Amino acid sequence: MKIQLNKSNGSMAHHGPRVWMPSRGSAPQQHELQRDVLRFTEARPARRRSESGMATVLFIALLAIMLVLVMVESRSIIRLHQEVKLLEKQQIKRLNSPATNAVSTVTTP
């Protein structure tokens, strides 16, 4: 809460969130003070809304970045799994083939 001293006539006006208390000044001074207070209180919620909106945008952007990273990692894991399968097939084929320096015996009937 703020209490502001009116410099023209020495009266005090109380400024709180959306509260205005009249001073002892003349009617035009009271009207100007009320207008200034209303401008001040109307600007604060708009700023909070914009800050809240910016936080929401940043949160969604971070969420999107995380989603992209997860998708890239999952594709890498799928590729790695395919490569491991291919290596396994190659090793099975290599181990099941006959030895290269073995002597083959051919029997004739």
N, C-alpha and C positions, 0 to 999 in steps of 0.2 A: 504494500500500500504506500502511496505517496501523498504527502501533504505539501501543497505548493503555495507559496506566498505570492499574492497578487501585488506586483510592484507599484501599481498606480494608487491603490488606496490602502494597502497594508492588510487586507483581509486574507483569509486562508480558505482554500478549496481542497476538498478531499478527493484524491484520484485513486480508485481501486478498479478492479476488473469490472467494467460496465456499470460503474456507480458514479453518479455525479451529485455533489452537494453544492448548493448555490452559495455564492459569496455575498458580501454586503455591498458590492459595487452597484452601479447603475444598471438598468435593464439592458442596454446595448453591450456592456461589458459581460454581463451574465450570459447573454446570448452567444457572444464570441467564445467565451470560456466553454460553454456547453458544446458548441460546434467543435472546438478543438479536442475536447474530451471524447466526443463521439468518433471523431476521425481516428484518434489514438486507439480506442477500443475496437473499432471496426477493422483496423489494419492488423491487429495481432492475430485474430483467428484466421485471416487469409494467409498470413505468413506461416502459421502452423499447418494449415492445409497444404500449402506448397511444400513445406519441409516433409510432411507425411507422404505426399505424393512422390517426392524425390526419393525418399527411403524405399517406397514400394517399387519404383523403377529400378533402383540399384539392386534390390533383393531379387527381382525377376531376372535382371541381367546376370547376376552371379549364379542363379539357378540354371539359366540357359548355358552358361559357360561350363558348369559342372556336368550338365547333361551331355554336352558335346564331348567332354573328356571321357565320360563313361562309355559313350558309343565308340570312340576311337580305341579305347582300351579293350572293349569287347571284340572289336574287329581284329585287333592284334592277337588276342587270345585264340580266336577262331583260326586265324592263319597259322599260328604256332601249332595248334592241334593238328591241322592238316599236314603240316610239314613233318611232325612226329610220326603220323600214320604212314606217310610216304617213306620215311627212313626205316620204319619198322618193316614195311613190305620189302624194301631193298635188302635189308639184312636177312630176312627169312629166305628170300630168293638166293642170296649169296651162300648162306649156310646149307641150304638143301641141294645145291648143285654138286655134281661130282667133283672130286679134287682134280686139279689140272695136271699134276705130275703122277697120277696113279696110272698103273699099267692096265690097259683094258685087255681082257682076254676074250677072244672070240672063239666060240665052239662051233665046229662045223658038223653038220649031221651026217 
